[in-house]
């Protein structure tokens, strides 16, 4: 994964708000404000300072018109621009409430809208600023406002306790809705980032698989011309025994042909798009997934056995990139945290295939055991963590990617600890660390029995 992925996501997050979206919401607010003012004046006869009220609404109209004609339709606001836009809406609404009775006006509840929008789309600092200003404006208009008078000149009042309760409800609403919207929006953004990272990991694994096939095809196709070069160079060496300077050139040609053969042999094993490589025994797939981590100083042991009613023969399973990449991530995690040994067990029956990955480390921390598989769950690393795993810079994405990819293949994953982490080291069993168990229904993973595979097909490059 690109380490700058998270930084890229955070830097561009403030540009998610489109100006046209806020303009549309403002038009809706303007229509509602004009309707409320008209109904209050014409139908209920409430005496309002209509000039100032229409001036406040007109300011919003002018701001909208300027935004429409000055900025392009696809304009996206920066963090500061979005904050100023929402601050203008908050100030305009507060001024209008000041002119229409303060908290005796039931539409004072709408002061929650700018803060909620900020909590959903902007950074925490901006939301805190707008929230504090909203509470401040609410408190001011509760104390200082233009009172409302009915048609007969009677002042419209509410009991003081109700007015205080309404103020307290708005303040609590600002805090609660701000926190709630912020938490939900953060989780949605984190999941979106993590799913994008999953797609990137799967695309990378697919490219590596395709690249391996292309290299294998190249090794197969170049085998004949390299053999011809080697044969001709050997014949030239026999004929040029009396010409040492030419003999060295012929020997160099043969050596370079051998070098090309060795390079291609190390890069690929098969020949073409071998249909047999699309499926493999369960043990082979497990070893392929664990291969990059076999030489990292930890012992990796495999155990393959049939379950109750299972055949003695290992099942042939599909070599899907999602399975290999997901298992590889889980095995990497086990190797990273194991003290010395990782066990990979494969069990099969006629109905299911089970894979268990166990290590002898300290197991999962109890505080995160219930959240394993969620992205971005790791906190800042301590000095102790740095000493145990200095190369690790994870944020929970590895397990999330593995879990997501494997679940796409039909696997059910469960995470647990093999023993109580609070036991003394001498009281723990050999397999005392983390356990990951994966269970597939047999039809989801087992390669279907098919007719003869047919001829291999060359890659189209």
ZAMI-380158 format. One record per residue (C-alpha): x, y, z. Coordinates in Angstrom, 3 decimals. Layout:
N
+----------+----------+----------+
|     east |    north |       up |
+----------+----------+----------+
|        X |        Y |        Z |
...
+----------+----------+----------+
% end
This chain:
461
+----------+----------+----------+
|     east |    north |       up |
+----------+----------+----------+
|    0.000 |    0.000 |    0.000 |
|    1.166 |    3.497 |   -0.738 |
|    1.966 |    5.188 |    2.609 |
|    0.773 |    8.502 |    1.227 |
|   -2.714 |    7.116 |    0.582 |
|   -4.073 |    8.261 |    3.936 |
|   -2.467 |   11.691 |    3.590 |
|   -3.984 |   12.096 |    0.153 |
|   -7.402 |   11.254 |    1.497 |
|   -7.123 |   13.731 |    4.365 |
|   -5.747 |   16.549 |    2.232 |
|   -8.542 |   16.330 |   -0.329 |
|  -11.377 |   15.769 |    2.118 |
|  -12.114 |   19.479 |    2.508 |
|  -12.782 |   19.722 |   -1.224 |
|  -15.707 |   17.325 |   -1.085 |
|  -18.350 |   20.076 |   -0.622 |
|  -19.767 |   21.467 |   -3.860 |
|  -20.769 |   25.110 |   -3.856 |
|  -23.899 |   24.246 |   -5.859 |
|  -25.063 |   21.977 |   -3.041 |
|  -24.895 |   24.776 |   -0.480 |
|  -26.516 |   27.183 |   -2.956 |
|  -29.439 |   24.779 |   -3.412 |
|  -29.851 |   24.380 |    0.345 |
|  -29.754 |   28.158 |    0.734 |
|  -32.500 |   28.611 |   -1.899 |
|  -34.648 |   26.181 |    0.088 |
|  -33.967 |   28.163 |    3.271 |
|  -34.812 |   31.449 |    1.500 |
|  -38.111 |   30.034 |    0.252 |
|  -38.986 |   28.827 |    3.745 |
|  -38.046 |   32.147 |    5.343 |
|  -40.129 |   34.162 |    2.898 |
|  -43.088 |   31.817 |    3.380 |
|  -42.830 |   32.055 |    7.179 |
|  -42.608 |   35.848 |    7.126 |
|  -45.546 |   36.170 |    4.723 |
|  -47.792 |   33.750 |    6.647 |
|  -46.957 |   35.376 |    9.993 |
|  -47.741 |   38.846 |    8.613 |
|  -50.754 |   38.212 |    6.358 |
|  -52.554 |   35.343 |    8.068 |
|  -51.708 |   35.623 |   11.772 |
|  -51.244 |   39.393 |   11.809 |
|  -48.003 |   39.238 |   13.807 |
|  -46.232 |   42.581 |   13.778 |
|  -42.757 |   42.143 |   12.314 |
|  -40.043 |   44.597 |   11.257 |
|  -40.674 |   43.611 |    7.661 |
|  -38.019 |   45.909 |    6.207 |
|  -35.221 |   44.389 |    8.226 |
|  -36.603 |   40.871 |    7.774 |
|  -36.686 |   41.230 |    3.976 |
|  -33.227 |   42.813 |    4.147 |
|  -31.880 |   39.711 |    5.910 |
|  -33.493 |   37.421 |    3.332 |
|  -32.279 |   39.674 |    0.530 |
|  -28.714 |   39.308 |    1.760 |
|  -29.000 |   35.552 |    1.247 |
|  -30.469 |   36.066 |   -2.215 |
|  -27.636 |   38.410 |   -3.208 |
|  -25.037 |   35.972 |   -1.834 |
|  -26.575 |   33.147 |   -3.866 |
|  -26.699 |   35.183 |   -7.065 |
|  -23.074 |   36.251 |   -6.662 |
|  -22.031 |   32.656 |   -6.057 |
|  -23.912 |   31.487 |   -9.162 |
|  -22.527 |   34.109 |  -11.555 |
|  -18.979 |   34.413 |  -10.184 |
|  -18.028 |   30.774 |   -9.621 |
|  -18.258 |   27.873 |  -12.094 |
|  -20.927 |   25.235 |  -11.620 |
|  -18.418 |   22.567 |  -10.615 |
|  -16.732 |   24.739 |   -7.969 |
|  -15.681 |   22.815 |   -4.872 |
|  -15.074 |   24.755 |   -1.707 |
|  -11.890 |   24.656 |    0.299 |
|  -12.122 |   24.169 |    4.044 |
|  -11.927 |   27.910 |    4.727 |
|  -14.444 |   28.793 |    1.978 |
|  -16.929 |   26.220 |    3.249 |
|  -16.558 |   27.542 |    6.795 |
|  -17.212 |   31.125 |    5.647 |
|  -20.275 |   30.011 |    3.669 |
|  -21.778 |   28.177 |    6.636 |
|  -20.824 |   31.039 |    8.961 |
|  -22.731 |   33.456 |    6.721 |
|  -25.811 |   31.208 |    6.833 |
|  -25.537 |   30.891 |   10.600 |
|  -25.204 |   34.668 |   11.050 |
|  -28.077 |   35.425 |    8.656 |
|  -30.383 |   32.978 |   10.429 |
|  -29.392 |   34.308 |   13.853 |
|  -30.079 |   37.894 |   12.757 |
|  -33.466 |   36.865 |   11.389 |
|  -34.308 |   35.117 |   14.649 |
|  -33.224 |   38.247 |   16.540 |
|  -35.772 |   40.241 |   14.528 |
|  -38.565 |   37.728 |   15.086 |
|  -38.699 |   37.064 |   18.797 |
|  -35.535 |   35.106 |   19.501 |
|  -36.213 |   31.723 |   21.080 |
|  -39.963 |   32.374 |   21.146 |
|  -39.753 |   31.721 |   17.406 |
|  -40.113 |   27.933 |   16.878 |
|  -37.899 |   28.117 |   13.772 |
|  -34.900 |   28.736 |   16.046 |
|  -34.362 |   24.992 |   15.798 |
|  -32.954 |   25.523 |   12.285 |
|  -29.780 |   26.948 |   13.794 |
|  -28.686 |   23.307 |   14.093 |
|  -28.400 |   22.942 |   10.294 |
|  -25.038 |   24.688 |    9.621 |
|  -23.332 |   22.816 |   12.468 |
|  -24.696 |   19.462 |   11.291 |
|  -23.498 |   20.104 |    7.724 |
|  -20.057 |   21.047 |    9.010 |
|  -19.834 |   17.936 |   11.183 |
|  -20.737 |   15.764 |    8.206 |
|  -18.370 |   17.234 |    5.633 |
|  -15.680 |   19.414 |    7.208 |
|  -12.824 |   19.019 |    9.644 |
|  -13.213 |   18.872 |   13.411 |
|  -11.703 |   22.330 |   13.981 |
|  -14.238 |   23.971 |   11.652 |
|  -17.115 |   22.129 |   13.317 |
|  -15.975 |   23.232 |   16.767 |
|  -15.760 |   26.876 |   15.631 |
|  -19.241 |   26.823 |   14.108 |
|  -20.670 |   24.944 |   17.098 |
|  -19.277 |   27.443 |   19.583 |
|  -20.570 |   30.369 |   17.503 |
|  -24.002 |   28.719 |   17.178 |
|  -24.249 |   28.341 |   20.961 |
|  -23.051 |   31.937 |   21.390 |
|  -25.608 |   33.315 |   18.895 |
|  -28.368 |   31.242 |   20.496 |
|  -27.508 |   32.623 |   23.924 |
|  -27.439 |   36.213 |   22.630 |
|  -30.805 |   36.054 |   20.875 |
|  -32.283 |   34.400 |   23.974 |
|  -31.338 |   37.491 |   25.993 |
|  -31.588 |   40.235 |   23.344 |
|  -34.240 |   40.188 |   20.628 |
|  -37.069 |   42.143 |   19.048 |
|  -40.274 |   40.907 |   20.724 |
|  -43.243 |   39.711 |   18.713 |
|  -46.607 |   41.477 |   18.979 |
|  -49.940 |   40.072 |   17.854 |
|  -52.455 |   42.000 |   15.733 |
|  -54.179 |   43.389 |   18.857 |
|  -50.889 |   44.710 |   20.221 |
|  -50.476 |   41.980 |   22.811 |
|  -46.881 |   40.845 |   23.286 |
|  -46.241 |   37.199 |   22.490 |
|  -44.418 |   35.650 |   25.455 |
|  -43.676 |   32.195 |   26.794 |
|  -42.889 |   31.190 |   30.389 |
|  -39.284 |   31.726 |   31.336 |
|  -38.784 |   28.063 |   32.200 |
|  -39.948 |   27.049 |   28.708 |
|  -37.623 |   29.572 |   27.104 |
|  -34.708 |   28.280 |   29.173 |
|  -35.643 |   24.697 |   28.295 |
|  -35.796 |   25.584 |   24.610 |
|  -32.343 |   27.201 |   24.822 |
|  -30.951 |   24.161 |   26.624 |
|  -32.515 |   21.813 |   24.058 |
|  -30.903 |   23.728 |   21.189 |
|  -27.492 |   23.718 |   22.887 |
|  -27.736 |   19.986 |   23.582 |
|  -28.924 |   19.437 |   20.027 |
|  -25.926 |   21.307 |   18.646 |
|  -23.516 |   19.186 |   20.689 |
|  -25.288 |   15.858 |   20.182 |
|  -26.040 |   16.198 |   16.468 |
|  -22.544 |   17.552 |   15.859 |
|  -20.923 |   14.566 |   17.577 |
|  -23.332 |   12.081 |   16.004 |
|  -22.920 |   13.430 |   12.479 |
|  -19.162 |   13.654 |   12.935 |
|  -18.883 |   10.044 |   14.112 |
|  -21.056 |    8.649 |   11.319 |
|  -19.291 |   10.709 |    8.641 |
|  -15.873 |    9.644 |    9.946 |
|  -16.835 |    5.979 |    9.843 |
|  -18.214 |    6.332 |    6.320 |
|  -15.047 |    8.059 |    5.117 |
|  -12.830 |    5.490 |    6.818 |
|  -14.770 |    2.648 |    5.237 |
|  -14.611 |    4.337 |    1.848 |
|  -10.836 |    4.768 |    2.146 |
|  -10.406 |    1.189 |    3.288 |
|  -12.539 |   -0.225 |    0.479 |
|  -10.481 |    1.748 |   -2.016 |
|   -7.341 |    0.307 |   -0.459 |
|   -8.877 |   -3.168 |   -0.781 |
|   -9.544 |   -2.630 |   -4.468 |
|   -5.966 |   -1.423 |   -4.928 |
|   -4.607 |   -4.508 |   -3.153 |
|   -6.742 |   -6.850 |   -5.231 |
|   -5.752 |   -5.075 |   -8.453 |
|   -2.097 |   -5.368 |   -7.452 |
|   -2.454 |   -9.084 |   -6.726 |
|   -4.212 |   -9.611 |  -10.054 |
|   -1.465 |   -7.744 |  -11.888 |
|    1.198 |   -9.836 |  -10.198 |
|   -0.658 |  -12.991 |  -11.185 |
|   -0.951 |  -11.808 |  -14.785 |
|    2.696 |  -10.738 |  -14.830 |
|    3.765 |  -14.171 |  -13.642 |
|    1.818 |  -15.744 |  -16.476 |
|    3.353 |  -13.417 |  -19.058 |
|    6.849 |  -14.165 |  -17.761 |
|    6.124 |  -17.891 |  -17.858 |
|    4.905 |  -17.586 |  -21.428 |
|    8.023 |  -15.629 |  -22.374 |
|   10.252 |  -18.285 |  -20.807 |
|    8.457 |  -20.983 |  -22.733 |
|    8.489 |  -19.181 |  -26.077 |
|   12.136 |  -18.080 |  -25.814 |
|   13.322 |  -21.546 |  -24.897 |
|   13.662 |  -22.709 |  -28.515 |
|   15.627 |  -19.701 |  -29.882 |
|   17.942 |  -19.744 |  -26.860 |
|   18.594 |  -23.450 |  -27.387 |
|   19.363 |  -22.745 |  -31.055 |
|   21.793 |  -19.950 |  -30.107 |
|   23.502 |  -22.286 |  -27.656 |
|   23.820 |  -25.091 |  -30.223 |
|   25.183 |  -22.805 |  -32.949 |
|   27.646 |  -21.161 |  -30.553 |
|   28.917 |  -24.614 |  -29.497 |
|   29.518 |  -25.538 |  -33.135 |
|   31.295 |  -22.225 |  -33.720 |
|   33.563 |  -22.890 |  -30.738 |
|   34.613 |  -26.209 |  -32.244 |
|   35.407 |  -24.601 |  -35.590 |
|   37.251 |  -21.610 |  -34.105 |
|   39.806 |  -23.475 |  -32.018 |
|   42.605 |  -21.973 |  -34.136 |
|   41.253 |  -18.404 |  -33.793 |
|   41.437 |  -17.482 |  -30.113 |
|   39.996 |  -13.974 |  -30.491 |
|   36.898 |  -15.289 |  -32.295 |
|   36.673 |  -18.273 |  -29.946 |
|   36.242 |  -15.902 |  -26.984 |
|   33.353 |  -14.148 |  -28.767 |
|   31.603 |  -17.458 |  -29.434 |
|   32.116 |  -18.544 |  -25.810 |
|   30.665 |  -15.197 |  -24.649 |
|   27.574 |  -15.751 |  -26.834 |
|   27.024 |  -19.180 |  -25.253 |
|   27.497 |  -17.854 |  -21.737 |
|   24.990 |  -15.049 |  -22.294 |
|   22.475 |  -17.502 |  -23.764 |
|   22.857 |  -19.635 |  -20.616 |
|   22.390 |  -16.514 |  -18.513 |
|   19.161 |  -15.625 |  -20.341 |
|   17.915 |  -19.176 |  -19.783 |
|   18.657 |  -18.992 |  -16.050 |
|   16.972 |  -15.591 |  -15.698 |
|   13.821 |  -16.748 |  -17.437 |
|   13.803 |  -19.975 |  -15.435 |
|   13.936 |  -18.013 |  -12.183 |
|   11.150 |  -15.668 |  -13.291 |
|    8.627 |  -18.247 |  -14.363 |
|    8.077 |  -21.983 |  -14.196 |
|    5.248 |  -22.889 |  -16.544 |
|    4.854 |  -22.317 |  -20.229 |
|    1.613 |  -20.739 |  -21.298 |
|   -1.740 |  -20.025 |  -19.710 |
|   -1.705 |  -23.457 |  -18.124 |
|   -5.255 |  -24.328 |  -17.192 |
|   -3.934 |  -26.614 |  -14.443 |
|   -2.582 |  -23.540 |  -12.609 |
|   -6.067 |  -22.174 |  -12.122 |
|   -6.605 |  -24.788 |   -9.431 |
|   -4.313 |  -26.546 |   -6.975 |
|   -4.453 |  -28.757 |   -3.882 |
|   -5.322 |  -27.008 |   -0.637 |
|   -1.848 |  -27.531 |    0.779 |
|   -0.170 |  -26.032 |   -2.286 |
|   -2.273 |  -22.891 |   -2.069 |
|   -1.517 |  -22.515 |    1.655 |
|    2.206 |  -22.906 |    1.023 |
|    2.075 |  -20.418 |   -1.835 |
|    0.381 |  -17.869 |    0.408 |
|    2.937 |  -18.424 |    3.179 |
|    6.003 |  -18.563 |    0.929 |
|    7.021 |  -14.845 |    1.207 |
|    7.133 |  -15.189 |    5.021 |
|    8.856 |  -18.565 |    5.338 |
|   12.359 |  -17.088 |    5.631 |
|   11.741 |  -14.414 |    8.240 |
|   13.189 |  -16.238 |   11.232 |
|    9.924 |  -17.889 |   12.343 |
|    9.024 |  -21.547 |   11.888 |
|    5.867 |  -22.147 |    9.847 |
|    4.319 |  -25.595 |   10.262 |
|    1.557 |  -27.043 |    8.077 |
|   -0.972 |  -29.695 |    9.073 |
|   -3.455 |  -31.056 |    6.530 |
|   -6.041 |  -33.638 |    7.482 |
|   -9.595 |  -34.654 |    6.566 |
|  -12.455 |  -33.917 |    8.913 |
|  -15.280 |  -36.308 |    9.809 |
|  -16.532 |  -37.897 |    6.615 |
|  -13.891 |  -36.207 |    4.479 |
|  -11.908 |  -37.912 |    1.748 |
|   -8.261 |  -38.786 |    2.354 |
|   -7.336 |  -36.892 |   -0.791 |
|   -6.762 |  -33.162 |   -0.543 |
|   -9.442 |  -31.106 |   -2.314 |
|   -8.506 |  -29.175 |   -5.433 |
|   -9.410 |  -25.537 |   -4.803 |
|   -9.516 |  -22.462 |   -7.015 |
|   -6.332 |  -20.364 |   -7.007 |
|   -8.155 |  -17.060 |   -6.760 |
|   -6.096 |  -13.898 |   -6.148 |
|   -8.454 |  -12.896 |   -3.334 |
|   -7.794 |  -16.148 |   -1.472 |
|   -4.013 |  -16.013 |   -1.861 |
|   -3.699 |  -12.323 |   -0.965 |
|   -6.074 |  -12.603 |    2.000 |
|   -4.318 |  -15.669 |    3.420 |
|   -0.953 |  -14.012 |    2.860 |
|   -1.991 |  -10.983 |    4.911 |
|   -3.231 |  -13.170 |    7.769 |
|   -0.052 |  -15.266 |    7.722 |
|    2.086 |  -12.116 |    7.666 |
|    0.262 |  -10.846 |   10.736 |
|    0.827 |  -14.161 |   12.530 |
|    4.531 |  -14.259 |   11.618 |
|    5.014 |  -10.647 |   12.729 |
|    3.632 |  -11.254 |   16.209 |
|    4.717 |  -14.856 |   16.801 |
|    7.561 |  -15.601 |   19.184 |
|    8.911 |  -18.492 |   17.138 |
|    6.238 |  -20.656 |   15.481 |
|    3.149 |  -20.271 |   13.311 |
|    0.795 |  -23.190 |   12.674 |
|   -1.357 |  -23.372 |    9.530 |
|   -3.965 |  -26.137 |    9.646 |
|   -6.140 |  -27.211 |    6.743 |
|   -9.189 |  -29.416 |    7.331 |
|  -11.804 |  -30.513 |    4.846 |
|  -15.048 |  -32.433 |    4.692 |
|  -17.550 |  -33.045 |    1.949 |
|  -19.381 |  -29.850 |    2.934 |
|  -16.733 |  -27.376 |    4.099 |
|  -13.081 |  -26.398 |    4.107 |
|  -11.518 |  -24.930 |    7.253 |
|   -8.191 |  -23.139 |    7.586 |
|   -6.764 |  -22.118 |   10.958 |
|   -3.764 |  -19.840 |   11.456 |
|   -2.345 |  -19.914 |   14.994 |
|    0.777 |  -18.325 |   16.477 |
|    2.579 |  -18.472 |   19.813 |
|    2.577 |  -14.712 |   20.414 |
|    0.684 |  -12.675 |   22.977 |
|   -2.609 |  -12.779 |   21.083 |
|   -4.972 |   -9.950 |   20.232 |
|   -5.268 |   -7.079 |   22.733 |
|   -8.560 |   -7.527 |   24.625 |
|   -9.639 |   -3.948 |   23.880 |
|   -9.539 |   -4.469 |   20.095 |
|  -10.608 |   -8.111 |   19.865 |
|  -14.197 |   -7.148 |   19.123 |
|  -13.163 |   -4.639 |   16.437 |
|  -10.753 |   -6.807 |   14.450 |
|  -11.437 |   -6.374 |   10.772 |
|  -12.484 |   -2.728 |   11.052 |
|  -10.181 |   -0.257 |    9.266 |
|   -8.091 |    2.362 |   11.059 |
|   -8.465 |    0.933 |   14.566 |
|   -4.834 |    1.120 |   15.717 |
|   -3.782 |    3.848 |   18.098 |
|   -0.392 |    5.552 |   18.263 |
|    2.365 |    3.017 |   18.799 |
|    4.230 |    2.845 |   22.078 |
|    7.942 |    2.337 |   22.531 |
|    7.237 |   -1.279 |   23.506 |
|    5.389 |   -1.892 |   20.233 |
|    8.212 |   -0.311 |   18.268 |
|   10.689 |   -2.688 |   19.875 |
|    8.614 |   -5.767 |   19.148 |
|    7.680 |   -4.940 |   15.573 |
|    9.813 |   -2.026 |   14.324 |
|    8.839 |   -2.438 |   10.679 |
|    5.112 |   -2.348 |   11.301 |
|    3.258 |    0.827 |   10.370 |
|   -0.249 |   -0.610 |   10.100 |
|   -3.567 |    1.053 |   10.830 |
|   -5.736 |   -2.070 |   10.769 |
|   -5.968 |   -1.977 |    6.979 |
|   -4.149 |   -5.294 |    6.487 |
|   -6.708 |   -7.312 |    8.411 |
|   -9.551 |   -5.327 |    6.892 |
|   -8.307 |   -6.036 |    3.374 |
|   -7.781 |   -9.722 |    4.152 |
|  -11.206 |  -10.034 |    5.753 |
|  -12.950 |   -8.209 |    2.904 |
|  -11.248 |  -10.199 |    0.147 |
|  -11.804 |  -13.545 |    1.832 |
|  -15.440 |  -12.809 |    2.605 |
|  -15.934 |  -12.061 |   -1.090 |
|  -14.943 |  -15.664 |   -1.769 |
|  -17.540 |  -16.970 |    0.688 |
|  -15.315 |  -17.390 |    3.763 |
|  -16.559 |  -16.847 |    7.302 |
|  -13.796 |  -15.463 |    9.542 |
|  -13.550 |  -15.595 |   13.315 |
|  -10.803 |  -14.177 |   15.536 |
|   -9.911 |  -15.348 |   19.029 |
|   -7.062 |  -15.858 |   21.483 |
|   -5.818 |  -19.376 |   22.169 |
|   -5.229 |  -18.705 |   25.866 |
|   -5.790 |  -16.143 |   28.560 |
|   -3.324 |  -13.271 |   27.919 |
|   -3.020 |  -12.710 |   31.670 |
|   -1.555 |  -16.158 |   32.339 |
|    2.119 |  -16.461 |   33.197 |
|    4.361 |  -17.600 |   30.314 |
|    4.987 |  -21.015 |   31.923 |
|    1.229 |  -21.608 |   32.261 |
|    0.452 |  -21.111 |   28.591 |
|    0.101 |  -23.901 |   26.070 |
|    2.283 |  -24.180 |   22.982 |
|   -0.342 |  -22.586 |   20.750 |
|   -0.987 |  -19.635 |   23.012 |
|   -1.350 |  -16.697 |   20.614 |
|   -3.932 |  -15.420 |   18.151 |
|   -6.239 |  -17.708 |   16.191 |
|   -7.856 |  -16.926 |   12.857 |
|  -10.323 |  -19.493 |   11.570 |
|  -11.697 |  -19.411 |    8.036 |
|  -14.549 |  -21.639 |    6.938 |
|  -15.747 |  -22.002 |    3.340 |
|  -18.645 |  -24.005 |    2.068 |
|  -17.139 |  -26.579 |   -0.262 |
|  -18.905 |  -25.345 |   -3.450 |
|  -17.491 |  -21.829 |   -2.903 |
|  -13.846 |  -22.916 |   -2.968 |
|  -13.489 |  -26.409 |   -4.392 |
|  -12.703 |  -26.461 |   -8.111 |
|  -15.565 |  -28.079 |  -10.028 |
|  -14.970 |  -31.408 |  -11.679 |
|  -14.665 |  -30.691 |  -15.383 |
|  -14.059 |  -32.428 |  -18.648 |
|  -10.517 |  -32.579 |  -20.077 |
|   -8.887 |  -29.183 |  -19.757 |
|   -7.976 |  -28.921 |  -23.414 |
|   -4.958 |  -27.280 |  -24.923 |
|   -3.093 |  -24.449 |  -23.262 |
|   -3.711 |  -21.060 |  -24.807 |
|   -0.988 |  -18.491 |  -25.389 |
|   -1.273 |  -15.133 |  -23.663 |
|   -2.453 |  -12.228 |  -25.762 |
|    0.078 |   -9.444 |  -25.241 |
+----------+----------+----------+
% end
